[in-house]
Amino acid sequence: MDGERAPIGVIGTGYVGLVTAVGFADLGSDVWCVDIDAAKIAQLLRGEVPIYEPGLAELIERNRERLHFTTVLEDAVEHAHLLFVCVGTPPTYAGDADLSAVLEVVDAMPPSSEHVLVMKSTVPCGTGRTLRRTLDEQGKEGLSYVSCPEFLKEGSAIDDFVHPDRVVIGEDRAGWAGEAVSRLYEPLGAPIVRTDVASAEMIKLAANAFLATKISFINEIANVCEETGANVLEVARGVGLDTRIGPRFLSAGIGYGGSCFTKDVSALKLLAANSGYHFQLLGAVIEVNELQKRRVIAKLSRLLGSLAGRRIGLLGLAFKPNTDDMRGASSLVLASRLEEEGAIVRAYDPVAAHEARRIMPALDCAESVGDAVARADAIVLVTEWPEFLALDWAAVAAAMAGDVVIDGRNALDGVAVRAAGLIYEGIGVG
């Protein structure tokens, strides 16, 4: 079977699903996008994009003739042999992945020897083996299964699709399926890793866990720098020039967030525990990340004294710039802890305010950065949106009631902030 420019189906139209769909459409494939959320499909049919991701709306418009949106799985099954599963696998209360949406897809598939389920959703190592057994028990032995984990970063997902570091394809049955998926990705020119399903699943979890470990490590170094007078920016620069380490993910701050790192680190730790192994390092990674968010509260308390009645402006709510995703965002912890301390919190984000209001209806969201800093005793940079980095600090100082600026991402010009008469404090910069 020829997979070059083959039509594909994409099941699930969240971040991964939509980016995968428009990416392959832009390469020339007709794509049938399926979602059980009728309202979301209606939005997409009207040309409205339900998520914020730079470049996504433009790509959808450019490939409108190749993109087909439906709530009916059979539409995708009829037109495409390769069906990419991009449904959510959120963490359960126990910390492992909720695979109910994945299982619904498996149950809904008809028996076929001409179709392949390509798993893009992040699933625990061993899921493919379980799903293979389930398919066989349902009389769907002919249905092929391939693990092809995603490595997209929100905020740069389109570029990540077009210029991947690698494409991982895992299959346990030699045949046409893995080769067809491989041919789909060949035009991108990235290294293609062909392996077994379990190893493909583990590659995804291990990669995210390692990156999270780098973040927690540099945050620990930042905390030591604050005690010794060293500057973590200089330390990270010097350490990152070591080719064995590299400079990426060595930015100290208030901890990682988002759905991937938070979920995948916990899932891998739990997977190890369920297998009888105590993954001590990941336990420390998670603990450091949670404590790092709370260090901002300690800094504010040290500089302001009691936080009761103090007005605190939060600049940024999304877990990172160029996305409206609030999952695992540090702002949620900060806002909750500050309110517990009696502080009056006012937050501004240029994109994520609507999602923040949905999660925290009581959160006071400003309509502009000026509203967020007006009469504030202190402001905290939470998300390094470009407009915050270009602020007129003299104007900010004039609008504030106090003079404390906490740079939670080490992204501001500390010299400019201090020149405006404000107290500047970053993370690990002495």
Secondary structure, 3 states (H helix, E strand, C coil): CCCCCCCEEEECCCHHHHHHHHHHHHCCCCEEEECCCHHHHHHHHCCCCCCCCCCHHHHHHHCCCCEEEECCHHHHHHHCCEEEECCCCCECCCCCECCHHHHHHHHHCCCCCCCEEEECCCCCCCHHHHHHHHHHHCCCCCCEEEECCCCCCCCCHHHHHHCCCCEEEECCCCCHHHHHHHHHHHHHCCCEEEECHHHHHHHHHHHHHHHHHHHHHHHHHHHHHHHHCCCHHHHHHHHHCCCCCCCCCCCCCCCCCCHHHHHHHHHHHHHHHHCCCCCHHHHHHHHHHHHHHHHHHHHHHHHHCCCCCCEEEEECCCCCCCCCCCCCCHHHHHHHHHHHCCCEEEEECCCCHHHHHHHCCCCEECCCHHHHHCCCCEEEECCCCHHHHCCCHHHHHHHCCCCEEEECCCCCCHHHHHHCCCEEECCCCC
